Amino acid sequence: MRTFELSPRLRSVADMVPKGAKLADIGTDHAYLPTWLILHGVIDRAIAADLREGPLERARLTAEKYGLGDYMSFRLCDGLSGVGEEEADVISIAGMGGETIAEILAAAPWTKSGEKLLLLQPMSAQPELRSWLQSHGYVICREVLSKEGDTLYVTFQVTVGQMAPLSAGELWAGRQQQSDNAPLRAEYLDRLMTQSSRALEGLRRSARAAEDGRLAEMERLYQDLLHLKEEWATWQQ
Ligand SMILES: C[S@@+](CC[C@H](N)C(=O)[O-])C[C@H]1O[C@@H](n2cnc3c(N)ncnc32)[C@H](O)[C@@H]1O
């Protein structure tokens, strides 16, 4: 069988797709994810959707190259607007900003109905997406980290439900549990701490930041992240 390797970033999404899922891959571009999943027998067919014709054409070419043209349905649409509720039970949205992902979900409230599984890999605005999800009736059941080159990526496994409120640190770093098998977690927390400590330095030089509360807020966030890092280190002993 002709096949190919997925990048570690996309592989981390692929590993969360249940066997036999009805997958819709939103913002599919080359359609590597659905193509790989069909080639490896994880799913039988998929919807590959993209906002733009160029990426969707690339998706068609990939499917043709691997002889899967008949197993994929191509949709030129914004987010989930071209996908019917009954057509997908697993929705992957990878390689977009967190705000765009939230907009796509907000425009498709049916993602909260029934047994939908959402696999979301935001490239930016992760805290904003976590916050949006918790205030709109979604639960982040699990977060998985992957690394490509020097970059860390996070994928959220999300369903409908009520999530216990996330602390400021958890909005940045995600919720952690002692049972998590997450070899990249310590590095992720270190990077977030470096980011927040740089932000703190900047805010300490600004009189306005002290007055309007941004300095105190960043100090709380830093302490919260420090607590998560120490807790994680203790669990690893
Ligand atoms: C960086 S690519 C990611 C491709 C692939 N999902 C991955 O993770 O490697 C982002 C893709 O999302 C598409 N896109 C951006 N906004 C979108 C939207 N609102 N609805 C559907 N597709 C969108 C872009 O056209 C582009 O092809």
PDBQT file of the ligand as one rigid body, heavy atoms in Angstrom, charges set to zero:
ROOT
HETATM    1  C1  LIG A 301      -2.325  26.267   8.203  1.00  0.00    +0.000 C 
HETATM    2  S1  LIG A 301      -3.580  25.436   7.333  1.00  0.00    +0.000 S 
HETATM    3  C2  LIG A 301      -3.775  24.005   8.332  1.00  0.00    +0.000 C 
HETATM    4  C3  LIG A 301      -3.927  22.754   7.508  1.00  0.00    +0.000 C 
HETATM    5  C4  LIG A 301      -4.104  21.497   8.306  1.00  0.00    +0.000 C 
HETATM    6  N1  LIG A 301      -5.361  21.492   9.040  1.00  0.00    +0.000 N 
HETATM    7  C5  LIG A 301      -2.956  21.301   9.252  1.00  0.00    +0.000 C 
HETATM    8  O1  LIG A 301      -3.139  21.465  10.459  1.00  0.00    +0.000 OA
HETATM    9  O2  LIG A 301      -1.839  21.032   8.791  1.00  0.00    +0.000 OA
HETATM   10  C6  LIG A 301      -5.022  26.342   7.718  1.00  0.00    +0.000 C 
HETATM   11  C7  LIG A 301      -6.134  26.109   6.730  1.00  0.00    +0.000 C 
HETATM   12  O3  LIG A 301      -7.343  26.561   7.312  1.00  0.00    +0.000 OA
HETATM   13  C8  LIG A 301      -8.112  27.174   6.300  1.00  0.00    +0.000 C 
HETATM   14  N2  LIG A 301      -9.072  28.059   6.972  1.00  0.00    +0.000 N 
HETATM   15  C9  LIG A 301      -8.849  29.227   7.600  1.00  0.00    +0.000 A 
HETATM   16  N3  LIG A 301      -9.982  29.731   8.103  1.00  0.00    +0.000 NA
HETATM   17  C10 LIG A 301     -10.968  28.831   7.797  1.00  0.00    +0.000 A 
HETATM   18  C11 LIG A 301     -12.366  28.788   8.024  1.00  0.00    +0.000 A 
HETATM   19  N4  LIG A 301     -13.001  29.754   8.685  1.00  0.00    +0.000 N 
HETATM   20  N5  LIG A 301     -13.050  27.720   7.570  1.00  0.00    +0.000 NA
HETATM   21  C12 LIG A 301     -12.431  26.722   6.893  1.00  0.00    +0.000 A 
HETATM   22  N6  LIG A 301     -11.110  26.723   6.635  1.00  0.00    +0.000 NA
HETATM   23  C13 LIG A 301     -10.383  27.762   7.080  1.00  0.00    +0.000 A 
HETATM   24  C14 LIG A 301      -7.107  27.875   5.425  1.00  0.00    +0.000 C 
HETATM   25  O4  LIG A 301      -7.619  28.126   4.129  1.00  0.00    +0.000 OA
HETATM   26  C15 LIG A 301      -5.960  26.856   5.424  1.00  0.00    +0.000 C 
HETATM   27  O5  LIG A 301      -6.052  25.969   4.350  1.00  0.00    +0.000 OA
ENDROOT
TORSDOF 0
